[in-house]
Amino acid sequence: MHTTTDNQAKTFTAEKSRIQDFTDFTAEFPHEHAFLFDGIILGICSKGNMRFKINYNEYHISANEAFVILPRHIFTIIRTSPDLQLKILRFSSDFLLTLPTNPDFSLARRISHYPCISIQPQDMENIQLLYTMARQYESLSDLTLQLQSSLHLSIAFIITASFEQAPARGELPLSRQENLTKSFFHLLLQHYQTQRSVAFYAEQLCITPKYLTTTVKRITGYSIQDWINDITIITAKRYLKTSSRTIQDISEELHFQTTSSFIRFFRQHTGCTPLKYRKDND
């Protein structure tokens, strides 16, 4: 058996999406470390078993089961069986926020409480087929990277569907603070391109900015301004990578007062100017 002890969590990031065998994952991120990933991790077990922690809660996974680790959660491996066969799929936060779907707060809450799920045999066969196809496209051309990402997403959708179809497990109703946070994200997705002040969202929810800020921080671990900045930057990156809009056009689309203020905001949160980002991702 491989064992590990609790250590200070190491933060790591990844490309848009990546799938790898567990042995490759542990070669990159050894057993004895805890990791904090700014994205989503999915694990699919086809043989053997593993014990692990998410945010210091312990879980067990065995054959024909999967687990999901949500963004900004700590992952620590405790013990693995010698015959473990496990595939790890990672999606970066940048990639997740460019998807044409809105976050499902209720599903995320369910996964947070019960991160492990049984996978039906036919679904396991489909996952293996998609995995085999994805591994056939290892070159770094734009076309094959897009194809790989699509195959990775297909695997993720199979696992997500398993969570959605699973019977309820005595889930508690949302607390007032969780409902408030859910309402905030609903408003954010509607207005983030035009509204970046906490006061606006607090007014829409008929509460004080201080109470909204405290609540969202308590439920998610990150401030409202962090979430607003994140989604604004991701949207700006998407425009820079996928459209021919000028920097001025993007600035106006995101309702910055001036192009200069947009450039300063982008540089502050990415470390480079919008023009350099576009050139580097051309």
Secondary structure, DSSP 4 states (H G I P E B T S, - for coil): -EE----PPEEE--SSEEEEEHHHHHHHS-TT-EEEESEEEEEEEEESEEEEEETTEEEEEETTEEEEE-TTEEEEEEEE-TT-EEEEEEEEHHHHHTSSS---HHHHHHHHH--EEE--HHHHHHHHHHHHHHHT--S--HHHHHHHHHHHHHHHHHHHHHHHHSPP--PPPPPHHHHHHHHHHHHHHHHTTT---HHHHHHHTTS-HHHHHHHHHHHHSS-HHHHHHHHHHHHHHHHHHH----HHHHHHHTT-SSHHHHHHHHHHHHSS-HHHHHHHT-
